[in-house]
Amino acid sequence: MAPERREELRRTYLSLGVGELASAGVFTLAAPSVGNHLSGPGRWALWAAVVPLVVVLLQGGCYWLAARSWVGVSPMPPRLVSTYRAFAAINPVLFAAAGAAVVAWWPEDVLGRTVVVLAWLFGVAEYLNYYVVRLAYPARTWLRLVRQWRVPRLVADLRAHRSSDPRVP
C-alpha cells in the first residue's frame, strides 16, 4: 500500500474512532437526562437499551483507533483478533438480555417506549454494522450500497488474520 493511501486511511480511522467514542460518551451522558423524563420502570428500560449500544460503540471506537497501527502494513494482531471474536459472540447475548430487561421494565408511556426501543434498535444496528454486514454509507448512496451486503471492515480484518496465520488450514 502506498504511504499516502495508508496515511489517508489512518486519518479516516482516527475520525471514525474518535466519533464512535464521542457517541458513546453522548449516549452515556444523555441517558440520565432522558431517563428523568420517563416514569416508573422506564428509566431502567432506557439503561437496559443504552448499555449494549454504548458497549458496541466503545468496541468500534477502540477498533478504529487500534487499526491505525496495522492498516496497510500487517494483519490485525492475534490478541485483538481473539478479543473481537469474543465480542462478536458475547454481544448478541448482551442484546438479548437487554431486550428481556426492556420488556421487564417496559415504559408506561408511549414516548418512553419509543425512545427505549429506538435506543435498543440503534445498538443492534451498530452491532450488525460492525460484525455482520456494513450498514454505514453516505446518505446519497446508502440505498444502493447497503443492498450490496458488504463485509464490515472489522470482519475483513478478522478474516485476513485467519488467512495470514500459517497454523490455520
N, C-alpha and C positions, 0 to 999 in steps of 0.2 A: 504494500500500500504506500502510495506517495505520502511524504511527510506533510504536505499541505492538506491532503484529504484527512489524514489522521488528526491533525490539529483542528480541522473543521468539526470532525466527529467529537473530539474532546470538548470543544466549546458547546456543541449541541447537548452532549451528555451532562455537562455541568448545569446547563439551563434546565434540562429535564429533572435532574436530581434535586436541585435547589427548589424547583417548582413543586415537586411531589412532597418534599419535606415541609415546605411552606404550607401546602394544602393540608397536610396532617396537622400542623400547628393551628391553622384556622379552624378546622373542624373540632379540634380539642378545646380551643378557647371559646368557640361559638356554642358548643353543646350546652354548657350550663345556662347561658342566657336564653337560648331557645327552650331548654327544659323548664325554666322558671315560668314559661307561659303555658305549659302543659299541666293538666290536672291529674291528680291521683297517680296511678302507676305509670302514666305516660312518660314521666321523667326517666324511669328505669328502662322503659322500652326504647327510648331515644338513645340512652347509653349503650344498650344491647345492640342497637343498629350501628352506632357510630364507632364503637371499639374495633370491630373487624375491618371497617373501612380504613381507620387510621393505621391499623397494623399493616394492611396491604400497601397503603401509601408510604409508610416507612420502609417497607421492604423494597418498593420500587425506587424510592429516593436513594436508598443506600446502594442498590444495584447500579443505578446510573452513575453515581459518583465513583463506585469501585471500578466499573467498566472502563472508566477513563484510563486506568493504568494498563489494561491489556488490549484495548481496541487497536486493531491493525498490527499488533506485534506478537500476540500469543493467545492461546485459548484461555478461557475462564479458569482461574486457579481451582485445584481439586477441593479444597476446603469450602470454597464458596459454592461449588457445584453441589456438594453434599448438603450444605445449608439450604440452598434454594430448592433442591429436590425435596427436602424435608418440609419446607414451607409449602410447596405445591401439594403435598399430601395432607398437611395439617390444616391449611386454610379452609377447605370445604367443610371439615368438621367444625371449625370455628364459626363459619357462616350458618351451618345447620343449628348449632347450639344457640347462636344469636337469634335465628329465626324462631326457634322454640321459645326463647325468652321474650321476644317481641309479642308472640301470641299470648304468653302467660301474663304479660303486663300490658295487654292491649289498651291503647289510649281510649279514653271515654269520648273525646270529641273528634270530629271529622278532620279538623286541621292537624291535630296531633297524630292521627292515624296516617294522614298524607305525608307529613314530614318524616315520620318514622319509617314508613315503607319506602319513601324515596331515598332516604339515607342508606337503608339496607340494600336496596337495588343498586344504588351507585357503587357501594362496596363490592357487590357481586360483579358489576360491570368492570370495575378496576381489576378484580381477580381474573376475570376472563381475559381482559386486555393484556395482562402480564403472563398468564400461564396457559391459555387455551388458544385464543385467536385474537389477532390485532384488531382493535376497535377504534383506536385513536388516529384520526386523519383530519386534515384541514376541512372546514365546513363545506367549501365549494366542491370538494371531490369525495366527500365522505360516502355518499350513497353508492357511487361507482366502485370505490376502493374496498369498502367493507364487504362487498359481495365476493371479493376475491379470496376470502378466508386465508389471509397471510399468517405466517407463523410469527409470533411475537419475538422480538429481539432476544429476550431472556431465554426463551425456549431454544432459539437458534444457538445461543451461547452454550446452553446445557448440552445440546446435541453435538456441537463442534468439539466440546471437550471429550465426549464419548468416542468420536471418530479419530481423535488425535491420541487416544490412550492405547498403546500397543497391547495392553493386557485385555482389552475388550475386543472380542471377535467381531 
